[in-house]
Amino acid sequence: NQRIDGLIHVICLALLVFTLIERAVRQAIAPAEKLPGLYAGRPARPTGRLILEALAPLRLVPTAAGQPAYIPRPGPLQQHLLDLLGIDPT
């Protein structure tokens, strides 16, 4: 029972973060309702899924032994999303 309770708490926290990301981007682009280039090069209403898919290539890239991992340089859309969310990738 404790494991189920813990899992439910983790899922609720994940959904909260997901919703907060979506809300932050929608408030940052207001009064516009759509963000250009988010969905197959077309303007789309920013959803949590589309935002996280656009930011997915920015995950840490492992390097040779002894070298620190790095984050690839963001593209224009990724940089715009990071700016909207107030995140500095460096």
C-alpha positions as CSV (number, residue, x, y, z in Angstrom):
1,N,0.0,0.0,0.0
2,Q,2.9,2.4,0.7
3,R,4.3,1.8,-2.7
4,I,1.0,2.6,-4.4
5,D,0.7,5.7,-2.3
6,G,4.2,6.8,-3.2
7,L,3.6,6.2,-6.9
8,I,0.4,8.2,-6.8
9,H,2.3,11.1,-5.2
10,V,5.1,10.9,-7.9
11,I,2.5,10.9,-10.7
12,C,0.7,13.9,-9.2
13,L,3.9,15.8,-9.0
14,A,4.8,15.0,-12.6
15,L,1.3,16.2,-13.8
16,L,1.7,19.4,-11.7
17,V,5.1,20.1,-13.4
18,F,3.7,19.3,-16.8
19,T,0.8,21.6,-16.3
20,L,2.9,24.4,-14.9
21,I,5.2,24.3,-18.0
22,E,2.2,24.5,-20.3
23,R,0.7,27.4,-18.2
24,A,4.0,29.4,-18.1
25,V,4.4,29.2,-21.9
26,R,0.8,30.1,-22.6
27,Q,1.0,33.1,-20.2
28,A,4.3,34.3,-21.7
29,I,2.9,34.4,-25.3
30,A,-0.5,35.9,-24.3
31,P,-2.5,37.4,-25.9
32,A,-1.4,35.2,-28.8
33,E,-2.9,31.7,-28.6
34,K,-0.5,29.9,-30.9
35,L,3.3,29.6,-31.1
36,P,4.9,29.5,-34.6
37,G,7.0,26.4,-35.5
38,L,5.9,24.3,-32.6
39,Y,3.9,21.6,-34.5
40,A,5.4,20.4,-37.7
41,G,6.5,23.9,-38.7
42,R,3.0,25.4,-38.2
43,P,1.7,27.6,-35.5
44,A,0.1,25.5,-32.7
45,R,-1.4,26.1,-29.3
46,P,1.4,25.1,-26.8
47,T,0.6,21.9,-25.0
48,G,2.8,20.3,-22.4
49,R,3.5,17.5,-24.8
50,L,4.5,19.7,-27.7
51,I,6.7,21.8,-25.5
52,L,8.6,18.9,-24.0
53,E,9.0,17.2,-27.4
54,A,10.5,20.5,-28.7
55,L,12.9,20.6,-25.8
56,A,13.8,16.9,-25.8
57,P,16.9,17.2,-28.0
58,L,18.5,19.4,-25.3
59,R,19.2,16.5,-22.9
60,L,22.7,15.9,-21.7
61,V,25.0,14.3,-24.3
62,P,27.6,11.9,-22.8
63,T,31.2,12.4,-24.0
64,A,34.5,10.3,-23.7
65,A,35.6,9.1,-20.3
66,G,36.8,12.0,-18.1
67,Q,35.0,14.7,-20.1
68,P,31.9,16.4,-18.8
69,A,28.6,15.9,-20.6
70,Y,27.2,18.8,-22.5
71,I,23.9,20.2,-23.7
72,P,23.7,20.8,-27.4
73,R,23.1,24.4,-28.7
74,P,19.4,25.1,-28.8
75,G,17.7,25.9,-32.1
76,P,15.6,29.0,-32.6
77,L,12.4,27.4,-31.4
78,Q,14.1,25.7,-28.4
79,Q,15.8,29.0,-27.4
80,H,12.5,30.8,-27.7
81,L,10.8,28.2,-25.4
82,L,13.7,28.4,-22.9
83,D,13.4,32.2,-22.9
84,L,9.6,32.0,-22.3
85,L,10.2,29.6,-19.4
86,G,13.1,31.7,-18.0
87,I,15.6,28.9,-18.3
88,D,19.3,29.5,-19.1
89,P,20.8,26.3,-20.6
90,T,24.4,27.1,-19.8
